[in-house]
């Protein structure tokens, strides 16, 4: 197999130059889809028979939770690629993914609390899913803190990649154990959704929003990785020429 | 040509050395146990001295205190050897760092996990733990504290090169301790309520086995990075 493309794409400079033209398209598509999806979900989707309008927060809450989890795997897998093949670009993706994931987890927790108040009557309930999201939030914070603690970038990259991998093995275990803890101590007095089957007229905007969150995530991740490239390669000639051209 | 010592000799020597070091600085052994006992005093003072209040929270409280005491002692796990250069010597000795981490975790367990487990019944009495809970409390702590030392060694290795890694160490290790805490307290609570608790002990055992196989691997990798810095 021809691996030339792989080596080319792992070069920060090549990556920076080739992804530049994608940005406007990606950004436009992401923003447009988010706007359409929000309007569809918040204004045009039918009212829920039991929860009224308050259920509409799922159009933010569910996609954010999806991406918060997927983001952890993006981070851990790019960390693993960086460790195994010693690719610097991959470490940059890992570093860029950590704050994004933390923010998404935070959004998911906050929207969950806002949704919980009218439906459950409490801002915070120690439900299995909420608790595991909180643990995930701490995992992200640990990654960011470890990344910041090292002054030497190479050590920061490698140690946080190991932490991400250890976390990746542990995330399913933590999820399962929290699930088990919940089912044991609080028999299902609360259910996240009364009827698990969601009507298509509510599901379509939700799927639309999930796709647009994925697009937005890709766009923001790309922007952050490109910034990281500029930051780390600031002493190289190509970055300096780029800056000189711009000013 | 000089005959280098084999792995077995080296491991025996490092167990002896670490134990000797620990016994020379008695504080290292005593501090977690003293912390464990002294914080327990705050529980009746802060919550209530009534047995009816203390008994239901006893399993969780004892487990949380054991976890915190372990966490406090982790910071020094590799620090001393890192600072005086002996860790570097171990890394270039040609023997796998994996086994050296294993020995360090074992000694750490011997001087913190084991004393905490042995102290736990005393705390149980002070917290009015129901009689049925004592056996499972000791069993779960015995199994669980091994995992705490092993998983904790990863955190200690990741922060070894940092001057102030203590707080960071707690932050990155806490989420990984969640399953141990859940199943540890679960076993004791089940026993008190009269249910079977062998399942929880089995899960603790499984977590311990996984940690035994994988944690030294991650910790050894992290130590190498710390040494190369």
Interface residues (C-beta under 8 A of the other chain):
Chain A: X135 X136 X138 X139 X141 X142 X143 X145 X146 X149 X150 X152 X155 X158 X159 X162 X163 X165 X166 X167 X169 X170 X173 X174 X176 X177 X178 X180 X181 X184
Chain B: X154 X158 X159 X161 X162 X165 X168 X171 X172 X174 X175 X176 X178 X179 X182 X183 X186 X203 X207 X210 X214 X218 X221 X222 X225 X226 X228 X229
